[in-house]
Amino acid sequence: MQAILGVLFHSLGGVAAGSFYMPYNKVKGWAWESYWMVGGVMSWLIVPPIAAYLTVPGFIDIIASSSSAILSFTFLMGLLWGVGGLSYGLGVRYLGMSLGNSVVLGFCAAFGAIVPSIYYNFNPEEGKTSFTEMLSSAGGQVVLLGVLVCLLGIALSGKAGMMKEKELSDEEKKESVLEFNLTKGLIVAVISGILSSFFSFGIEGGKPLADAAVAAGYDHLFANNVTFVVILWGGLTTNLIWTIFLSIKNKSYKDFTNKNTPIGKNILFSAFAGTIWFLQFFFYGMGESKLGNGASSWILHMSTIILTANLWGIYRKEWKGVAKKTKWTITAGIVVILLSVVLVGIGNSL
């Protein structure tokens, strides 16, 4: 039952992560950095402490009483994760949506699922699954199989995207990937995928914060909300510095006073997007508390994000007009990703 609840919570988080960008499509007349800044402040600064206060009212005291080493490491992981999120855009810029997403999310899924268990192999901790233990147990082997199957699903989805791009006209190709550069793109995408997985490391490094919340009598289901506050401070720092820089450079700060745009609606949609974005980790924390396995949690999170994003693409008719073979390839990718979710759930229950 605990495993089923864990899969359910992670699925809700993945749906939120795969859907959060939709409200941004309703923003009119603003530069990217303007609406990203508003959404970021909401998702990294405002909503996390509200969620923490509602579920772990004493979270401020827990953070204040924690060691500087734990806080610094957790913050650093958030900072690096923020860089990964920003460089993701460059990966897509040089490779296109299909190949860029495949490489970034593939590395993010693999590193985020496997590296924490390798860390615990060298730094044993009670209740934490090491990579050696995963390899030697039937359940762990099934979880690792789920990781491999997930990567296969990502590869199939990326293949479908590349097939779709090949079916475009030369003019459409140029509009799709104007600055295509395989070498630059692969380097940036690999870096982005690795750094984006640092959120998973931040959760592991900030576990003492969650443990302190449980020790104080708070529900373990919401204990990770304390850790998220610190991680997201790091992500806020990275993204805020960059968006402010772009805002000054492009003079897009004028968006906030431009009466020719629907300022109120733009702020509302941006804030809504930011709130939805945070919900992915709110539910991630609940799912992780039920599964208790870093590999299981991270791979389920990544899988459901990819699945949701692809379903939105189908809903928005992004695959309209492509060959049947391409449609079957993207369908196969989605099915394989679903299979990986099932495998991870079964492996964790074992």
N, C-alpha and C positions, 0 to 999 in steps of 0.2 A: 504493500500500500504506500509506503514511504517513497519507493522508487517511482510509482505512478504519479504521485503528487509532485515529485521533483521534475519529471518530464513535463507535466502540465504547466508548472510555474515557468520553466525554461521556455516552453512553447509560447506562453503569453509574453515573456520578455522578448523573444525573437520576433514576434508579430509587431511589438512596439518598435523595435529597432529597424525592422524592415519597412515600417510605415511612416516613421517620424518625418521623412522628407516631404511627404505629400502636402502638408499645409504650406510649406515654402513655395509650392507651385502657385499658390494663391496670392503671393506677394507681388505687387505691381510697382514697377518704376524704381526699385531700389537695387543698389549694387550688392553683390554677394556678401561682402564683408559687413554690410549694414544689417542685413537680416540674420546673418550668422552670429554677429555680436549679440543681438537681442536674444536670440534663441540660446546662445551659449551662456549668457548671464543667468537666464532662467534655469537651464538644465544643470549648470555646474555650481552656481552660487546661491540661488534662491530656493529652488525646490528640494535639494538634498537635505539641508538642515531642517526644513519643514517636515519632511518625511521622517527624519531621525527623531525630531522632537515628538511627533505623534506616536512613534513606536518605541523609542528609547529616550524618554524625557531627560534622563541624566547624561546624555551623550557629551555635553560640553565638559562636565566634570571628568568623564572617562578620558577624553582627549587630553585635558589639562594635566591629568595625573599620569599619563603614559610617558615612557622614556623618549628622549629626544632622538635616540637612534631609530626607534620604531617609526616615529612620526616622519623623520627625515627620509628614511628608506621608502616608506609608503608614498610620501609626497613626490619623491624622485621618480618612482614608477609611473605616477600620474603625469608628471612632466614629460617623460619620454613617450608615454602613450599619446600625449597631446601632439608631439612631433610626428608620430606615426599617422595620426589622423590628418594632419596638414599635408604631409608628403603623399598621402593617398591620392589627393587631387592631382599631383604631378604625374603619378603612375598612370592614371586614367588619361591625362593630357597627352602623354607620349605613346601609350599603347591602345587607347580606346577603352570603352566601357567593358567589353567582353573579356579581352585578354588581361586588361589591367585589374579588373575585379577578381579574375581567376587566380592570378599570381598573388595579389595582396591577401585575399581571404584564405587562399590555400596555405600560405606561410603563417598567417595569423592563427588559423585553426590548428595547424600542426605544432607550432611552437607553444601556443597557449595551452594545449592539451598535454603535451609530453614533458616540457621543460620543468614544471613544478615537481613532477614525480621524480625526475632526475636529481633535482635539488635535494629532495628528501632522502635520496639514496646516499648522499654525502653528509646530510644534516638530519639524521633521524629525529622524528618527533612523534610522540604518542598520538595515535589516531589518524596519522597521515600515511597515505599509501606511497611507497617508494616505487621506482621503476622496476627494480628487481622483484618486488612483491607482485607487481602487475604481470610481469613475464611468467612468474611461477604459479600463478593462480588461474583457474579456468575463467573466472569472472573478469580478471584483468586482461586476459588474452582476448576475450570477446570485446572488451572496451577498446583495446588497441586495434582490433579488426574493424570496429566501428569507425575509428579515426581514419584508417586506410580507405574504407568504403566512402566516407565523407569526402576525402580528397579526390576519389574517383568521380563522385558526383559533381564536385566543383569543376573538375577537368572537362566532363561532358557538357556542363552548362557553358563553360568558356568556349568549347569547340562549337557549340550551337551559335554562340555569339559571333565567332569568327566566320562561320558559314553564312550567317546573316549579312555580315559586312561585305563578304565577297559577292553577294547578290545585288549590292547597291551599285548605282552608276558611278562613273569616275567622279562626277561632280558631287554626288552624295558622299562618296568616300572622303573627299577633301574636306567637306563640311564636318564629317564625323570625326576624323582624326587629322586635323590640319597640320600638326607638328609631329607626325609619327616618327619615332626614333627608337628602334628596338633595343639598342645597347643602353641608352640613357633610361628608357622606360623600365627595362628589366632590373637595372641597378636600383632605381628609386622604388619600384614596386616591392622588391625583396626587402629593402630597408624599411619601407612602410609596413609590410606584413609582419616583420619581426618586432618593430617598435609598437605596433598596435596590440600585439599580444601582451605587452607589459601591464595591461590592466589586470590580466589574470595573475601576474606576479605580484602586483600591488595588493590584490585580495589576499594572497598567501602571506605576504610580508606583514600585512595589517591584521592578521588573525588575532594577535594579542588584544587588539581593540575590541574585536567581536567577542573574544573569550571573556574579557573584562565585563562586557555588557551582560553576558549570561551569568557570570559570577555575581553580578549585582542584582540578579533576580529578574532580568528582562527575558522575554521570549526569544529563544535561539532562532526562531523563524525570521526575526527582523534584526538580529545582531549585526549583520554585515552593513546595515545602514550607517553605522558609526564609521566603519572603514571607508565607505564610499565618500563621506564628507571630505576626508583627507586626500584621497586619490583625486577627487574632482577639483580640489584646490590646485593640484598640479596641472591638470588638464586646462583649467580656467586660465592659469598663468600663461601657458604657451599660446593658447588661442587668442587671449585678450591682447597680448603683446603684438601678435601678427595682424589681427583685425584692426587694431588702432593704427599700426604702421600703414596698412593699406588705406585706411580711412583718411589719414593725413596726406599720403602720397597721391591718392586719386581724388582728394577733396570730396569724397563721398559722405563725409559727416554732414554735408548739406542735405542729405536725404531726410534727416530727422526734422527738418524745418521746411521741406519742399511741399508747399500746399497743392502742387499739381499732382501729387500722389496721395492715395488714401492712407495717410499716416496712421490713423487709429486702427484700421483694419490690418495694415502691415505689421504693426506691433502685436496685435492680437494673434494673427496667424503665426508669427515668429515665436511668440511666447508659447503658443499651443504646441508647436513643433518641438520646442525645447522641453516642454513638460512630458510629451510622449517619449522623447529620447531618453529622459531619465528613468521612465517606467521600465525600460529594458533591464536596468541594473537593480531596480527595486524588486522585480520578479526574479532576476538572476540570483540575488541574495537569498530569496526564499527557496528557490530550487536547489541551490548549493547546500543550504542547511539540511535539506532532505536527503540529498545524495551523498554529501560528504566526500566526494571524489573530484579533484580538480580537473582531471581529464574528461570525466563524464560531463561535468557542468559546462566546461568551455566548448566542447564539441557540440553539445546540444544547443548551446546558445548560438554558435556560428551557423549550424545547420538550419535552424529555424529562421535566422535572418536571411540567409540565401534563398530558402524556400519562399518566404514571404515576399521578398523583393522580386523573384521570378513570377509569382502569382500576380503581383501588382502590374508587372510588365505585360502579362497576358490580358489582364483586365483593361489595361490602357491600349490594347491592340498593337503593342510594339512589335509583335511577330506577324502582323497582318501582311499578306502578300509574299511571304517567303515560301520556299519549296517545302513539300511534305517531309522530305528527309530532314530538313532543318527543324521543323516542328517536332518530329519524332525524337530528334536528338535532345532538344531542350526538355521534352517530356521525360525522356529516359534519365536525364540529369536530376530532375525533381524527384522522380521515383527512387533513384539511388540514394539521394540525400535523405528521403524519408526512411529508407531501409537502414541507413546509418544511425538515425535517431532511435529506431527500434532496437538495433544491436547494442547501442550504448546503454539503453534502459535495461535490457536483459542482462548485459554484463555486470552492471552495477547491482542488480538484484541478486546475482549469484555471489 
